[in-house]
Amino acid sequence: MNTSPSHLMLLILLLAVVAIFCTLVGAAAGKLARIEGATYAGALLRGALAFAGSATLSLALLTFLLAAL
């Protein structure tokens, strides 16, 4: 992998975007679960699972893209 400053800055920016995206997905899943009538613990669990799933998929895709560069 090329470690020039522009590539490192791009990596940091992409990781920040992934973190924001995953947080929003988890929050939306938790809110929708709560609106559906789930308990607070159930809504928190659904939000955490959605966060973990989206983080896994996003980081796998990011790893694939960085390996292709």
C-alpha positions as CSV (number, residue, x, y, z in Angstrom):
1,M,0.0,0.0,0.0
2,N,1.2,3.5,-0.8
3,T,1.6,5.5,2.3
4,S,1.8,9.0,0.8
5,P,0.1,11.7,2.9
6,S,-2.8,12.0,0.4
7,H,-3.6,8.3,0.7
8,L,-3.5,8.4,4.5
9,M,-5.8,11.4,4.6
10,L,-8.2,9.6,2.2
11,L,-8.2,6.6,4.5
12,I,-8.9,8.8,7.6
13,L,-11.7,10.5,5.8
14,L,-13.2,7.2,4.6
15,L,-13.0,5.8,8.2
16,A,-14.8,8.9,9.5
17,V,-17.6,8.6,6.9
18,V,-18.0,4.9,7.8
19,A,-18.2,5.7,11.5
20,I,-20.9,8.3,10.9
21,F,-22.8,6.1,8.6
22,C,-22.8,3.1,11.0
23,T,-23.8,5.3,13.9
24,L,-26.8,6.7,11.9
25,V,-27.8,3.1,10.9
26,G,-27.7,1.9,14.5
27,A,-29.6,4.9,15.8
28,A,-32.3,4.6,13.1
29,A,-32.7,0.9,13.8
30,G,-33.0,1.5,17.5
31,K,-35.5,4.3,17.0
32,L,-37.6,2.2,14.6
33,A,-37.6,-0.7,17.1
34,R,-38.7,1.6,19.9
35,I,-41.5,3.0,17.7
36,E,-42.5,-0.6,16.9
37,G,-43.1,-1.2,20.6
38,A,-39.8,-2.9,21.7
39,T,-38.5,-2.4,25.2
40,Y,-35.5,-0.1,25.7
41,A,-33.2,-3.1,26.1
42,G,-34.6,-4.7,22.9
43,A,-34.3,-1.5,20.9
44,L,-30.7,-1.0,22.1
45,L,-29.9,-4.6,21.1
46,R,-31.4,-4.1,17.6
47,G,-29.5,-0.8,17.2
48,A,-26.3,-2.4,18.3
49,L,-26.7,-5.3,15.9
50,A,-27.5,-3.0,13.1
51,F,-24.4,-0.9,13.9
52,A,-22.2,-4.0,14.1
53,G,-23.5,-5.4,10.8
54,S,-23.1,-2.2,8.9
55,A,-19.7,-1.6,10.4
56,T,-18.6,-5.1,9.3
57,L,-19.9,-4.7,5.8
58,S,-18.6,-1.2,5.4
59,L,-15.1,-2.1,6.6
60,A,-15.0,-5.2,4.5
61,L,-15.8,-3.1,1.4
62,L,-13.3,-0.4,2.4
63,T,-10.6,-3.1,2.8
64,F,-11.4,-4.5,-0.6
65,L,-11.3,-1.1,-2.2
66,L,-8.0,-0.2,-0.6
67,A,-6.5,-3.5,-1.6
68,A,-7.5,-2.8,-5.2
69,L,-5.8,0.5,-5.2
